[in-house]
Amino acid sequence: MFDSEQLKWVDSVYFNITMADDTDVTIKSRNTGHYWYLHCTEDPTEGACVIFHKHRFSHPYHKHGRGNSLR
C-alpha cells in the first residue's frame, strides 16, 4: 500500500503526482510528459507494484514492469 511517507520518495523536480490513494499512484514526467501508473497489488512478495506507462494522456497504458516500492 502507498502512504504519505512513500509519496515523499517521488522526486517533485521531475514528476507531478496527478492521483494517489492507498493502492494507486499516477505521476507525470515534467520533462517528457509521459505518464506512469503504479498499482499496488498488496501481495507481500517482491514485485507487488505493477508499473504501467503511456506517452500521452489520450494513449492507453501498457505494462512496463514490476517493483516492490515507489523507490
Secondary structure, 3 states (H helix, E strand, C coil): CCCHHHHCCCCCCCEEEEEECCCEEEEEECCCCCEEEEEECCCCCCCCEEEEEECCCCCCCEEEEEECCCC
